[in-house]
């Protein structure tokens, strides 16, 4: 008698790697909180023996980097290609990247030696590790750039991308940033809000942010805000279903102003509210909200 039962679901496996200091341990901790079985510094060459192809088992997150025994990127990629051919395995790779200057700052703050410095300056170790890991970065399906993320922000991004809801719908991240403090590394849609009147030049608003009611009222009172924001909202609501229909898993929307504390913050919050009212579930992140007000930066 033929067995008409559906085939078992493939086992989900996520390889987590990246530059030392970019947030691998944080990502693995969040994945474990989400119900993944997390293993760090596992000898990757033994991965084949660890996979049992049981789709009912907890998804498996395996962390490794340049400190892992037997770490040879070319061999790992070949092993991934072999596992990818198995119908009982669903394999993906997450690479955590970060600007070299930010990694150097993090190591200097913690005073920990870089694993590849070997007695040399930290930036030498970072350069060597980046060259070693470049094949893995090119191979990875998912790259998260953590330069501008605090630990809490990285945790939030990982939750949004790998929680159960991420299996069913496109993950939308809305961020605010300041152009004077650097462009965002990843943005699919970017809106420059510097055409609006800048609250920084109002004495009683300077120390406040776009989360404060008085600042929001000041921005909303600008005659240019309402018609522009209405067009932005309409554009987002028109584009998001099309992005989802094309199979996009993640969409990053960024709002920028000069310092990243007033106009962009208010606009990002309003955009998040508009998308929630339309049935979406965006995550809103304010990159420069904690930055100190600085007159030389706030010239526009």
CORNORFEN-V828363 format. One record per pair of residues at least 6 apart in sequence whose C-alpha atoms are under 6 Angstrom apart, sorted by the first residue. I is the first residue (numbers start at 0). J is the second residue. D is the distance in Angstrom with one decimal. If there is no record, write none. Layout:
{{I	J	D} {I	J	D}}
This chain:
{{8	54	4.5} {9	54	4.5} {9	87	4.2} {9	88	4.7} {9	89	5.7} {10	52	5.0} {10	53	5.3} {10	54	4.1} {10	88	4.8} {10	89	5.8} {11	58	4.8} {11	89	4.8} {12	58	5.9} {12	59	4.7} {12	60	5.9} {12	90	4.9} {13	60	4.7} {13	90	6.0} {13	91	5.0} {13	92	5.5} {14	60	5.9} {14	61	5.0} {14	92	4.6} {15	61	5.8} {15	62	4.6} {15	93	4.9} {16	62	5.8} {16	63	5.3} {16	64	5.4} {16	94	5.0} {17	94	4.8} {17	95	4.4} {17	96	5.8} {18	96	6.0} {20	102	5.8} {21	95	5.8} {21	96	5.8} {21	97	5.5} {31	37	5.6} {35	57	5.8} {35	58	5.0} {35	59	5.5} {36	59	4.8} {36	60	6.0} {37	60	4.7} {37	61	5.9} {38	61	4.9} {39	61	5.8} {39	62	4.3} {40	62	5.5} {40	63	4.6} {40	67	5.2} {42	68	5.8} {52	87	4.8} {52	88	5.7} {92	139	4.8} {92	140	5.7} {93	139	5.8} {93	141	4.8} {93	142	5.9} {94	136	6.0} {94	142	4.8} {95	142	5.9} {95	143	5.1} {96	144	4.7} {97	144	5.4} {97	145	5.2} {97	146	4.8} {98	146	5.7} {113	121	6.0} {115	124	4.5} {116	124	3.8} {169	248	4.6} {169	249	5.5} {170	249	4.7} {171	249	5.9} {171	250	4.9} {171	251	6.0} {171	281	4.7} {172	251	4.9} {172	281	5.5} {172	282	4.8} {172	283	5.9} {173	252	4.7} {173	253	5.7} {173	282	6.0} {173	283	4.7} {174	253	4.8} {174	283	5.6} {174	284	4.6} {174	285	5.5} {175	253	5.7} {175	254	4.8} {175	255	5.7} {175	263	5.2} {175	264	5.3} {175	267	6.0} {175	285	4.8} {175	286	5.9} {176	255	4.9} {176	259	4.3} {176	286	5.4} {176	287	5.7} {177	255	5.5} {177	256	5.1} {177	257	4.8} {177	258	4.2} {177	259	3.6} {178	257	5.1} {179	257	5.5} {179	258	5.8} {179	296	5.9} {186	251	5.0} {186	252	5.8} {187	251	5.3} {187	252	6.0} {188	252	4.8} {189	252	5.9} {189	253	4.7} {189	254	5.9} {190	254	4.9} {191	255	5.0} {192	255	5.8} {192	256	5.2} {193	256	5.0} {198	204	5.9} {199	205	4.4} {208	260	5.3} {208	261	4.9} {209	215	5.8} {209	261	4.2} {209	264	4.9} {209	265	4.4} {254	263	5.1} {255	263	4.9} {256	262	6.0} {256	263	5.2} {257	297	5.8} {259	287	5.2} {260	288	5.0}}
